[in-house]
Amino acid sequence: MSFRQKVLIAFKLHGLVPTTDSVKAICEHMSNAAEPLDELSRILQHLKGNSKLLNSKVTIELVEEAIQVEVEGEGESVENIMVIDHGSVPISIYDSVRQTFIRQGGSSRSVFSGVTPPFSRILAFRERFEIIEQRTLRNKFFAKRAFKHGDPASQDHYELTRISGIRRATGDLKVLGLLTQPQEGVFHLEDSSHSIPLDLSEAEATVGLFTENCVVIAQGVMERDVFKAHVLAMPPVEPRKVTCDTFPMLATPTHRKPYSHEERRQLLHEEQHGVQTQIVVLSDVWLDRPKVMKGLRMMFHKYNALCEEADSA
């Protein structure tokens, strides 16, 4: 297979359309490289993370920039820790109609520069919910099937119910929604269509960290206009490779040269040997409440004792 065919196939798999000049430039660069396919892979990674790439069309200017980065980055050492300025990260929003991410001009919406809109808490929650919803609906256990077959009660497929139609539904229901607390001690489940009061008095939680404003899958029944949850679960996760293959236009850092195969093997080795590392996340820590401060002291004391035991072992 010629370099040209390999380039065209690789770009097609990543959802990109190169111009004729772009293909010619990449083929010339590959012909002078010791590892042509590795070079092609790194060029594609750079292109996908380039904020100047606003659609699927790849121009010769973008390719020349990617090749120049490759040439200048030869032999440079790579740090495993990278600091990214959120103000320079391109904006990518999920379009639920076209079912893909659309890159917009400007940078992070958390910085108001007169071009990007000011940060909106409601908009942020809505976008996060839509991202998790589309990922869940692609999962094999929740994806809609063109034809229903087999046992309707089969445990290999579940149907999610929208909150807007939950009052008309009967039986055991599964609902994807945002866990909110509009009033102290009163919980609701919300999606982009509606919200409904949620009874968590008898709910069992599966593995995961459940906090206010997190997206959950609740299983339960309707009782007098209140959704009585029996089980709370986290939405299914998705391997990074699957996400990148599905949405190759997602913004990625462009501050460094993409990892080589040797660097990836080294990082994977470090990851596999750090499985005991823990990250503790705290939510809604009200420092003006004595009960919260007492709990914090107890938690710090316990973790400090565990660290001392680990150091002495």
Salt bridges, closest charged atoms under 4 A:
ASP38 OD1 - HIS261 NE2 2.63
GLU39 OE1 - HIS29 NE2 2.82
GLU39 OE2 - ARG42 NH2 2.77
GLU65 OE2 - HIS46 NE2 3.95
GLU65 OE1 - LYS52 NZ 3.34
GLU70 OE1 - ARG42 NE 3.12
GLU74 OE2 - LYS257 NZ 3.96
GLU127 OE1 - ARG109 NH1 3.25
GLU133 OE2 - ARG162 NH1 2.35
ASP156 OD1 - ARG145 NH2 3.73
ASP172 OD2 - LYS174 NZ 3.26
ASP199 OD2 - LYS228 NZ 3.21
GLU202 OE2 - LYS228 NZ 3.70
ASP225 OD1 - ARG167 NE 3.54
GLU238 OE1 - ARG138 NH2 2.55
ASP245 OD2 - LYS241 NZ 2.88
GLU262 OE1 - ARG265 NH2 2.79
